């Protein structure tokens, strides 16, 4: 639903699915990915598959590499992807991995993330899920 933010519940994966022309959020108990459940990679891979170029992906501060492969899949599917810059991160691990894999279109300060997302959505370059 436009205007909402969804957060995966603890110990459950969250994925984007389609039902005709509509998008849905699916929650499931699949195996851990990158030692995590929920895993960012699970979500991002589903967004790449279901929304492709109609999506915006953002990866923020965090430890490890969860989300990097999924973000690369999103970018390869035509999505616009964004990572938080090192200067504004508490832990630069997840953004660094996504950048190093080539999955990031743009790197910005945390204070600019929402503005950049809204600009892409307002320009019609991404869906609002």
Secondary structure, DSSP 8 states (H G I E B T S, - for coil): -TT------TT-EEEEEEETTEEEEEEE----BTTBSS-HHHHHHHHHHHTGGG-EEEE-S-SSSTTHHHHHHHHHTT-EEEEE-GGG-S--HHHHHHHHTT--SEEE-HHHHHHHHHHHHHTTSS---
